[in-house]
């Protein structure tokens, strides 16, 4: 691929993060420990991590004409994302995240402007895909828009990365046109109808799903780590042993780092180790995009090969 540009098409949410000891029972009013406000949305998060690692990154999406939208665009711009193609319409999407002491979280989103993206919006930015190496998609925008993008660019000289989150049923013809499918264990279980209780289970599920895709399945397993499956290869990569503070956005950080590593022509092993390392740093800090490491955090001495860090 001649270009290393990344175009992320997806959601931008303003996150309200509540840190608390446990979730309340039905009808109970529970006192939380702390409130944190942060830029979020799966699309924006993945774009932020790509840009913070130095990739030329364009964000396509919608925010509301309100203070939340202004904050989201400002955050991405500060991280180096090209936000010229983010439109304002309606009200900004909101995410409410409840973070437990061990870093696990519960998340609810209000779609807002994210649900107002149309295929016409995609056609208006068609020129961007002439110089793009990766299109990155999630499922927090309308299903018909995601399908349209995949159909339109499945034969282009670029890679289509689909993070099927939140999980949707995907048409066979759509999934087959996706070069890299990334899901967590819950999403993989939804898609396969199989229970995943171990990395071994994840690899077996990934192998069953692989023929339905364009050639690669990555399943993230939270604290356990992640697995990757291709026609010639399958492997489990354990998570790094760190003190988790907040896992918000860790999966998005993993995806952004994985795409960066692919763009640098790392081997699949190296890509998985690099993404694992980046997401491990992310969970040791509070918040979403602010917790994502920069290229300088990962390569403080100018190293470019993640294997050199092991």
LONU-433801 format. One line per field, with one value per residue: residue in three letters; x, y, z of N, C-alpha, C, CB in turn. Coordinates in steps of 0.2 Angstrom, whole numbers. Glycine has a CB too. Layout:
% residues N
residu: ALA|...
npx: X|...
npy: Y|...
npz: Z|...
capx: X|...
capy: Y|...
capz: Z|...
cpx: X|...
cpy: Y|...
cpz: Z|...
cbpx: X|...
cbpy: Y|...
cbpz: Z|...
This chain:
% residues 310
residu: UNK|UNK|UNK|UNK|UNK|UNK|UNK|UNK|UNK|UNK|UNK|UNK|UNK|UNK|UNK|UNK|UNK|UNK|UNK|UNK|UNK|UNK|UNK|UNK|UNK|UNK|UNK|UNK|UNK|UNK|UNK|UNK|UNK|UNK|UNK|UNK|UNK|UNK|UNK|UNK|UNK|UNK|UNK|UNK|UNK|UNK|UNK|UNK|UNK|UNK|UNK|UNK|UNK|UNK|UNK|UNK|UNK|UNK|UNK|UNK|UNK|UNK|UNK|UNK|UNK|UNK|UNK|UNK|UNK|UNK|UNK|UNK|UNK|UNK|UNK|UNK|UNK|UNK|UNK|UNK|UNK|UNK|UNK|UNK|UNK|UNK|UNK|UNK|UNK|UNK|UNK|UNK|UNK|UNK|UNK|UNK|UNK|UNK|UNK|UNK|UNK|UNK|UNK|UNK|UNK|UNK|UNK|UNK|UNK|UNK|UNK|UNK|UNK|UNK|UNK|UNK|UNK|UNK|UNK|UNK|UNK|UNK|UNK|UNK|UNK|UNK|UNK|UNK|UNK|UNK|UNK|UNK|UNK|UNK|UNK|UNK|UNK|UNK|UNK|UNK|UNK|UNK|UNK|UNK|UNK|UNK|UNK|UNK|UNK|UNK|UNK|UNK|UNK|UNK|UNK|UNK|UNK|UNK|UNK|UNK|UNK|UNK|UNK|UNK|UNK|UNK|UNK|UNK|UNK|UNK|UNK|UNK|UNK|UNK|UNK|UNK|UNK|UNK|UNK|UNK|UNK|UNK|UNK|UNK|UNK|UNK|UNK|UNK|UNK|UNK|UNK|UNK|UNK|UNK|UNK|UNK|UNK|UNK|UNK|UNK|UNK|UNK|UNK|UNK|UNK|UNK|UNK|UNK|UNK|UNK|UNK|UNK|UNK|UNK|UNK|UNK|UNK|UNK|UNK|UNK|UNK|UNK|UNK|UNK|UNK|UNK|UNK|UNK|UNK|UNK|UNK|UNK|UNK|UNK|UNK|UNK|UNK|UNK|UNK|UNK|UNK|UNK|UNK|UNK|UNK|UNK|UNK|UNK|UNK|UNK|UNK|UNK|UNK|UNK|UNK|UNK|UNK|UNK|UNK|UNK|UNK|UNK|UNK|UNK|UNK|UNK|UNK|UNK|UNK|UNK|UNK|UNK|UNK|UNK|UNK|UNK|UNK|UNK|UNK|UNK|UNK|UNK|UNK|UNK|UNK|UNK|UNK|UNK|UNK|UNK|UNK|UNK|UNK|UNK|UNK|UNK|UNK|UNK|UNK|UNK|UNK|UNK|UNK|UNK|UNK|UNK|UNK|UNK|UNK|UNK
npx: 4|3|0|-1|-12|-26|-43|-56|-72|-86|-92|-94|-94|-98|-92|-97|-91|-92|-85|-86|-90|-98|-112|-128|-142|-159|-170|-162|-153|-137|-121|-108|-90|-83|-83|-80|-77|-76|-69|-76|-83|-83|-77|-71|-62|-54|-48|-41|-31|-24|-19|-12|-1|5|0|-7|-23|-40|-56|-72|-88|-102|-107|-116|-123|-117|-110|-104|-101|-92|-82|-78|-73|-63|-54|-50|-44|-33|-26|-21|-29|-37|-50|-59|-69|-80|-96|-109|-124|-140|-140|-127|-119|-120|-111|-113|-103|-100|-88|-79|-70|-60|-57|-65|-80|-97|-107|-117|-125|-131|-137|-138|-131|-123|-132|-136|-129|-127|-127|-125|-117|-105|-102|-99|-86|-78|-66|-56|-53|-45|-32|-29|-25|-31|-48|-58|-70|-85|-99|-108|-114|-127|-133|-135|-126|-113|-113|-114|-102|-93|-97|-95|-81|-74|-66|-56|-39|-35|-37|-51|-56|-66|-74|-85|-94|-106|-112|-118|-129|-122|-123|-118|-112|-107|-98|-89|-82|-74|-58|-51|-58|-63|-67|-73|-74|-87|-94|-90|-95|-109|-109|-106|-113|-108|-101|-88|-75|-62|-45|-42|-55|-58|-50|-54|-67|-64|-58|-69|-76|-68|-68|-79|-75|-64|-51|-44|-46|-48|-49|-52|-49|-51|-45|-38|-31|-28|-33|-27|-32|-28|-28|-17|-12|-13|-15|-12|-11|-6|-12|-3|4|-2|-7|-23|-33|-43|-53|-59|-61|-50|-51|-53|-41|-32|-36|-33|-19|-15|-18|-9|3|1|2|15|21|24|26|12|13|21|12|2|8|12|0|-6|3|1|-12|-11|-5|-14|-25|-20|-22|-33|-49|-53|-48|-38|-30|-24|-8|5|16|29|28|28|39|52|65|67|65|58|53|43|46|59|56|53
npy: -6|11|22|28|33|34|32|35|30|34|34|48|52|60|57|53|48|38|34|21|10|-1|-7|0|-8|-12|1|7|21|25|31|38|38|47|58|59|68|65|64|53|38|25|26|39|37|26|33|43|36|31|43|48|39|43|41|48|53|53|59|54|59|63|77|85|102|109|111|100|93|102|101|88|88|97|90|79|86|91|80|77|72|74|84|90|85|82|84|95|92|90|83|80|63|54|45|35|29|17|14|1|-3|-13|-9|-14|-10|-3|2|14|21|35|38|50|62|53|44|50|50|48|39|49|57|50|49|62|63|55|57|56|42|39|40|32|19|12|9|11|5|4|-1|9|18|21|5|3|12|8|-4|1|7|-3|-12|-3|0|-13|-18|-10|-3|-5|-8|-15|-13|-19|-16|-25|-19|-10|-27|-33|-43|-48|-47|-61|-58|-45|-47|-56|-47|-39|-36|-37|-42|-37|-41|-42|-54|-56|-51|-59|-71|-68|-67|-80|-89|-97|-102|-93|-96|-96|-93|-104|-108|-96|-96|-107|-103|-92|-98|-105|-94|-88|-92|-85|-72|-59|-64|-62|-63|-55|-57|-50|-52|-45|-44|-56|-56|-58|-65|-70|-75|-82|-89|-96|-96|-96|-89|-85|-71|-66|-54|-40|-39|-28|-14|-11|3|10|3|9|12|4|-7|0|7|-3|-7|4|4|-8|-6|4|-3|-13|-4|0|-11|-22|-39|-51|-56|-46|-35|-39|-40|-27|-20|-25|-21|-7|-5|-10|0|10|6|9|21|35|39|41|45|53|45|37|31|40|40|44|39|25|23|28|29|30|18|7|-5|-16|-28|-26|-21|-31
npz: 0|-5|3|20|26|37|38|48|51|61|77|89|105|120|135|151|165|179|194|205|219|217|206|208|216|210|211|221|228|225|231|222|219|212|198|181|166|149|132|120|112|101|87|88|98|92|82|88|95|84|78|89|89|78|65|50|51|48|53|51|54|65|76|89|87|99|116|120|107|102|112|109|96|97|106|98|88|95|97|85|75|59|58|49|42|50|54|60|68|75|91|102|104|119|131|145|158|170|181|190|205|201|188|178|168|165|152|144|130|122|106|98|87|80|74|63|52|35|19|9|15|16|2|-1|4|-4|-10|-1|0|-10|-6|5|17|26|31|44|54|65|75|79|72|59|52|38|33|37|29|16|15|16|5|-6|-6|-5|-15|-17|-16|-2|16|25|41|53|68|76|86|95|95|80|69|54|37|26|14|17|28|22|15|23|28|40|55|71|87|104|117|121|110|100|104|103|89|85|92|101|117|126|136|138|132|123|119|112|101|94|91|83|73|67|63|54|40|35|34|27|30|42|60|75|92|107|124|136|152|151|138|121|105|89|73|57|40|40|53|71|87|104|115|130|141|148|164|174|185|184|182|175|163|152|135|132|123|111|110|109|96|88|90|84|71|68|70|59|48|49|44|53|58|61|74|80|79|87|99|101|101|112|122|121|125|138|144|143|152|164|167|171|162|145|129|134|141|132|126|118|103|108|121|119|111|118|116|103|97|84|83|90|95|101|113|121
capx: 0|7|-2|-2|-17|-31|-50|-60|-79|-89|-96|-91|-98|-96|-92|-98|-88|-94|-82|-90|-88|-103|-118|-134|-148|-165|-173|-157|-149|-130|-117|-102|-84|-80|-86|-75|-80|-70|-70|-76|-85|-78|-74|-66|-56|-49|-45|-37|-25|-20|-16|-7|5|8|-3|-11|-29|-46|-62|-79|-94|-106|-108|-122|-121|-118|-104|-101|-98|-86|-77|-76|-69|-57|-50|-47|-39|-27|-22|-18|-34|-40|-57|-62|-75|-85|-102|-113|-131|-144|-137|-121|-120|-118|-109|-112|-99|-99|-81|-78|-63|-55|-56|-71|-85|-103|-107|-123|-124|-137|-134|-138|-129|-120|-137|-139|-124|-130|-123|-123|-111|-99|-100|-95|-79|-75|-59|-51|-51|-40|-25|-30|-23|-36|-54|-59|-78|-88|-106|-111|-118|-132|-130|-134|-120|-108|-114|-113|-95|-90|-99|-92|-73|-72|-61|-51|-33|-35|-39|-56|-56|-73|-75|-92|-96|-109|-112|-124|-129|-119|-124|-113|-108|-103|-93|-83|-78|-70|-51|-50|-64|-60|-72|-71|-77|-95|-97|-88|-100|-115|-109|-105|-118|-104|-98|-81|-73|-54|-42|-43|-62|-58|-46|-59|-73|-61|-57|-75|-78|-63|-70|-85|-72|-59|-45|-41|-51|-44|-54|-49|-52|-50|-39|-34|-27|-31|-31|-28|-33|-28|-28|-10|-9|-18|-10|-15|-6|-8|-12|2|2|-2|-12|-28|-37|-49|-52|-63|-57|-44|-52|-51|-34|-29|-37|-28|-12|-15|-18|-3|8|0|4|23|23|26|23|6|15|23|6|-2|12|12|-7|-6|7|-2|-18|-10|-3|-21|-29|-16|-23|-41|-52|-53|-43|-32|-26|-20|-1|8|22|34|27|30|46|55|72|67|64|52|51|40|50|64|54|51
capy: 0|17|27|25|37|30|35|31|32|31|38|53|52|64|52|54|42|38|29|18|3|-7|-5|0|-12|-9|6|10|27|24|37|36|41|52|59|61|69|63|63|46|36|20|29|44|34|23|39|47|32|31|49|49|35|47|40|53|50|57|56|55|57|69|79|90|109|110|112|93|92|107|98|82|90|100|85|75|90|92|74|77|70|79|84|94|82|81|88|96|91|87|84|75|57|54|39|35|24|16|11|-2|-3|-17|-6|-16|-5|-4|7|15|26|39|39|57|64|48|40|55|50|45|37|55|60|46|50|68|62|49|58|54|35|38|40|29|13|8|11|8|5|1|-1|15|22|17|-1|4|16|3|-9|4|8|-10|-14|2|0|-19|-20|-4|-5|-3|-13|-13|-15|-19|-18|-26|-17|-16|-33|-34|-48|-46|-51|-65|-54|-40|-50|-58|-41|-36|-39|-38|-42|-36|-41|-45|-61|-56|-50|-66|-76|-66|-69|-87|-93|-101|-99|-92|-96|-97|-92|-110|-107|-90|-98|-111|-99|-88|-103|-106|-88|-85|-93|-80|-65|-58|-67|-61|-62|-54|-57|-47|-55|-41|-45|-62|-55|-58|-70|-68|-81|-81|-95|-100|-95|-94|-88|-82|-66|-64|-47|-38|-39|-21|-12|-8|9|11|0|13|13|0|-10|5|9|-9|-7|9|2|-14|-3|7|-8|-15|2|0|-18|-27|-46|-52|-57|-40|-31|-41|-38|-20|-18|-28|-16|0|-6|-11|7|14|4|11|29|36|42|38|47|56|39|33|33|43|37|45|35|19|22|34|30|30|12|7|-12|-18|-34|-24|-19|-37
capz: 0|-5|8|27|29|40|38|53|50|66|82|93|111|126|140|158|168|186|197|211|222|214|203|213|215|207|216|226|226|227|231|218|222|207|191|176|159|144|125|119|106|98|82|90|102|88|78|93|96|78|78|94|87|72|59|47|53|46|57|48|59|67|83|89|88|106|119|120|101|102|116|106|90|100|109|92|84|99|97|78|70|54|60|44|39|55|53|66|67|81|98|102|107|125|134|153|160|177|182|196|208|197|181|174|167|162|147|140|125|118|99|96|80|77|70|58|46|29|13|6|19|14|-5|-1|6|-8|-13|4|0|-15|-3|11|18|31|33|51|55|71|74|83|67|56|49|31|31|37|24|10|14|14|-2|-11|-6|-4|-20|-17|-13|5|21|29|47|56|75|77|92|98|90|75|64|48|31|24|9|20|32|18|12|28|29|47|60|78|92|110|118|121|103|96|107|99|82|84|96|106|124|126|143|139|125|118|116|108|95|91|88|78|67|64|60|49|33|34|34|22|31|49|65|81|98|113|130|142|157|149|133|115|100|82|68|50|37|41|59|76|93|110|117|136|143|152|171|176|190|180|185|171|156|147|129|131|116|105|110|106|89|85|90|80|64|67|68|52|44|49|41|58|58|65|81|82|79|93|105|101|103|119|126|121|129|145|147|143|158|170|168|171|157|138|125|137|144|127|125|112|100|112|127|117|109|121|114|96|94|80|82|97|98|105|120|125
cpx: 4|6|-3|-8|-23|-38|-54|-67|-83|-92|-91|-96|-94|-97|-93|-96|-89|-90|-85|-88|-92|-108|-124|-139|-154|-168|-168|-154|-142|-125|-110|-96|-82|-83|-81|-78|-74|-73|-70|-80|-80|-74|-69|-60|-51|-45|-40|-30|-21|-16|-10|-1|8|6|-7|-18|-35|-52|-68|-84|-98|-107|-114|-119|-122|-111|-100|-98|-92|-81|-74|-71|-63|-52|-46|-42|-33|-23|-19|-23|-36|-47|-61|-68|-80|-90|-106|-121|-135|-140|-132|-122|-117|-116|-109|-109|-98|-93|-81|-71|-58|-54|-61|-76|-92|-104|-114|-122|-131|-134|-133|-136|-126|-125|-139|-134|-128|-125|-121|-117|-104|-97|-97|-88|-75|-68|-54|-49|-46|-33|-25|-28|-28|-42|-56|-67|-79|-95|-111|-114|-123|-129|-130|-128|-114|-108|-112|-105|-91|-91|-95|-84|-70|-66|-56|-45|-31|-38|-45|-56|-63|-72|-82|-94|-100|-111|-119|-124|-127|-120|-118|-108|-104|-97|-87|-79|-74|-63|-50|-56|-61|-67|-69|-75|-84|-97|-95|-93|-107|-115|-109|-110|-114|-101|-90|-79|-65|-51|-42|-50|-62|-55|-51|-64|-70|-60|-63|-78|-74|-65|-76|-82|-67|-52|-42|-47|-46|-50|-50|-53|-51|-44|-35|-29|-31|-29|-31|-28|-33|-28|-22|-8|-15|-13|-14|-9|-9|-7|-6|0|3|-8|-18|-32|-43|-48|-56|-59|-52|-45|-50|-44|-30|-30|-33|-21|-10|-14|-12|3|8|3|12|26|26|23|17|8|17|17|2|1|12|5|-8|-3|4|-8|-17|-8|-10|-24|-26|-18|-31|-43|-51|-47|-37|-27|-22|-13|0|14|28|34|29|37|50|62|72|66|58|50|49|43|56|62|53|58
cpy: 6|22|24|29|32|35|31|34|29|36|43|54|56|59|55|48|43|32|27|11|-3|-3|-5|-5|-8|-5|9|16|26|30|35|40|47|52|62|62|69|63|55|44|31|23|34|41|30|28|42|42|31|37|50|45|38|45|46|50|56|54|59|54|64|70|84|97|112|110|105|91|96|104|92|83|93|95|81|80|91|86|73|74|75|79|88|92|79|86|89|96|88|88|78|69|57|46|40|29|23|12|8|-2|-7|-14|-9|-10|-7|2|8|21|29|41|46|58|58|44|44|54|46|43|43|58|56|48|57|68|57|51|56|46|34|37|37|21|8|12|8|10|2|1|4|20|18|11|0|8|12|-2|-5|5|2|-12|-9|1|-7|-21|-15|-7|-2|-9|-11|-16|-14|-21|-19|-25|-10|-21|-32|-40|-45|-50|-55|-61|-48|-42|-52|-53|-37|-40|-41|-37|-42|-36|-43|-51|-61|-55|-56|-71|-75|-69|-77|-92|-98|-98|-98|-91|-96|-95|-98|-109|-101|-92|-102|-108|-95|-92|-104|-100|-86|-86|-88|-73|-65|-61|-66|-60|-61|-54|-55|-50|-52|-42|-51|-61|-55|-64|-68|-75|-79|-88|-100|-100|-93|-94|-84|-77|-64|-57|-46|-37|-31|-19|-8|-3|10|8|3|14|9|-4|-6|7|3|-9|-2|7|-4|-11|1|2|-11|-10|2|-7|-23|-34|-46|-52|-50|-35|-33|-39|-31|-17|-20|-23|-9|0|-7|-4|11|12|6|18|29|40|38|40|50|51|35|35|36|39|38|41|28|18|28|35|30|23|11|0|-14|-24|-32|-22|-25|-40
cpz: 0|0|14|30|32|40|43|52|56|71|86|99|116|132|147|162|176|189|204|213|219|210|208|211|213|213|221|223|229|226|227|221|218|201|187|169|154|137|124|112|103|92|83|93|97|84|82|94|90|77|83|93|81|66|56|47|51|50|53|53|60|74|83|89|95|110|119|113|100|106|112|100|92|103|103|89|88|98|90|73|65|55|55|42|44|55|60|64|73|87|98|106|114|128|142|155|167|178|189|198|204|190|176|173|164|158|144|136|123|111|97|88|77|72|64|52|41|24|9|9|17|7|-5|1|2|-10|-7|3|-6|-12|4|11|22|31|39|53|62|70|78|78|63|52|41|29|31|31|17|9|12|7|-7|-11|-5|-9|-21|-14|-6|10|24|35|51|63|76|84|92|93|86|71|58|42|29|19|12|24|28|15|17|29|36|52|67|82|99|111|118|114|99|98|103|92|80|87|101|112|124|133|144|132|120|115|111|101|91|88|83|72|63|60|54|42|30|33|28|24|37|54|71|87|104|119|137|146|155|143|126|110|93|78|61|47|39|49|65|83|98|113|124|137|148|159|174|181|186|185|182|164|151|141|128|124|110|105|107|98|85|85|85|72|63|66|61|47|43|46|46|56|62|72|84|83|85|99|106|104|110|124|127|125|136|148|148|150|164|172|168|164|150|134|128|140|139|126|118|109|105|119|125|115|112|119|106|92|90|80|89|100|103|112|124|129
cbpx: -5|6|-8|4|-20|-30|-53|-58|-82|-85|-99|-89|-100|-99|-86|-105|-80|-102|-74|-98|-89|-105|-120|-137|-150|-170|-178|-152|-152|-127|-115|-103|-79|-72|-92|-69|-83|-67|-66|-79|-88|-82|-79|-70|-59|-53|-50|-40|-28|-25|-21|-10|2|15|-7|-9|-30|-47|-62|-79|-91|-114|-102|-126|-125|-123|-105|-107|-103|-88|-79|-82|-73|-59|-54|-53|-42|-29|-26|-12|-40|-38|-58|-57|-73|-82|-107|-112|-133|-145|-142|-115|-117|-123|-103|-120|-92|-105|-75|-81|-63|-57|-50|-74|-82|-109|-102|-129|-120|-139|-138|-133|-125|-118|-143|-139|-118|-135|-126|-129|-112|-101|-107|-99|-78|-79|-58|-54|-58|-40|-22|-38|-16|-33|-60|-55|-82|-86|-109|-107|-112|-136|-135|-141|-119|-108|-121|-117|-92|-92|-106|-93|-71|-77|-65|-54|-27|-39|-34|-63|-50|-78|-72|-94|-90|-116|-112|-125|-136|-111|-127|-115|-113|-108|-95|-87|-83|-74|-46|-44|-69|-56|-78|-73|-74|-97|-93|-81|-101|-116|-103|-98|-122|-97|-100|-78|-76|-52|-34|-42|-67|-55|-40|-61|-76|-54|-53|-80|-78|-57|-73|-90|-69|-59|-40|-36|-56|-40|-57|-50|-49|-56|-41|-39|-21|-30|-35|-22|-40|-22|-29|-5|-4|-24|-4|-17|-5|-4|-18|6|6|-3|-9|-33|-32|-51|-55|-66|-55|-44|-59|-55|-31|-32|-44|-29|-10|-21|-24|-1|7|-7|2|25|28|24|28|2|22|28|2|-4|19|14|-12|-4|14|-4|-23|-3|2|-25|-30|-9|-20|-42|-49|-60|-46|-35|-30|-24|3|10|23|35|20|25|46|55|76|73|64|54|57|33|52|67|47|48
cbpy: 0|20|31|25|41|28|36|33|30|26|33|59|45|71|47|57|41|37|31|19|3|-12|-9|7|-16|-14|2|5|34|17|39|38|35|51|64|56|76|57|67|42|41|14|32|49|28|18|44|48|25|30|55|47|28|45|34|55|48|58|59|51|55|68|82|89|114|105|114|88|94|114|96|77|95|105|80|73|97|93|68|73|66|77|87|95|76|81|86|103|86|80|83|79|51|57|36|36|24|13|15|-10|-5|-24|-8|-22|1|-5|7|16|24|45|35|61|70|43|39|62|46|50|32|60|60|38|51|73|61|48|66|54|31|43|47|29|12|7|11|11|2|5|-8|18|26|21|-7|7|22|-1|-12|11|11|-15|-13|9|4|-24|-21|2|-2|4|-16|-15|-12|-22|-13|-34|-16|-13|-39|-28|-52|-44|-47|-71|-52|-36|-55|-62|-36|-37|-34|-34|-48|-30|-47|-40|-64|-50|-44|-68|-76|-59|-66|-89|-97|-104|-103|-86|-101|-104|-90|-116|-105|-84|-101|-117|-94|-85|-109|-108|-82|-89|-100|-80|-64|-51|-64|-56|-68|-47|-64|-39|-62|-42|-46|-67|-60|-51|-77|-64|-84|-77|-95|-97|-89|-98|-85|-87|-60|-68|-45|-32|-44|-16|-8|-13|15|19|-7|19|20|-5|-13|11|10|-16|-6|16|0|-19|2|11|-14|-16|8|1|-17|-24|-51|-58|-62|-37|-32|-49|-41|-17|-21|-35|-15|2|-11|-15|11|12|-3|10|33|41|49|40|52|60|34|34|27|50|39|52|35|16|22|33|24|34|6|9|-17|-19|-39|-17|-15|-43
cbpz: 6|-12|6|31|24|47|31|61|43|70|87|90|114|127|140|160|167|187|199|209|229|219|197|213|222|205|220|228|229|223|238|211|222|206|191|175|159|146|120|124|101|96|77|94|107|83|75|100|98|72|78|101|86|72|59|40|60|39|64|41|66|64|86|95|83|110|126|121|96|105|122|103|85|105|113|87|83|106|98|78|74|47|67|38|35|63|48|69|60|80|104|106|103|130|131|156|156|180|181|195|215|197|179|176|163|167|142|145|119|122|94|100|80|82|75|60|49|26|9|5|27|14|-9|4|14|-14|-14|11|-1|-20|-3|13|21|37|27|57|50|78|76|88|62|51|51|29|36|44|23|10|21|19|-4|-9|0|-4|-27|-13|-18|7|26|25|52|52|79|74|97|102|94|71|63|49|25|21|3|25|37|12|8|35|26|50|59|79|89|116|125|125|100|98|114|100|79|86|91|102|130|122|147|140|127|122|121|111|97|95|94|80|69|69|65|50|31|39|40|20|26|49|66|81|99|113|130|147|164|146|132|111|101|80|70|48|30|37|59|77|91|116|112|142|147|150|175|170|196|177|185|171|157|150|129|137|116|106|118|108|87|89|97|80|63|74|74|51|46|56|35|65|60|62|81|78|73|93|105|95|99|120|123|114|126|145|142|137|158|170|163|176|156|134|120|143|148|120|126|113|93|114|129|112|101|129|117|93|100|73|80|96|93|101|120|121
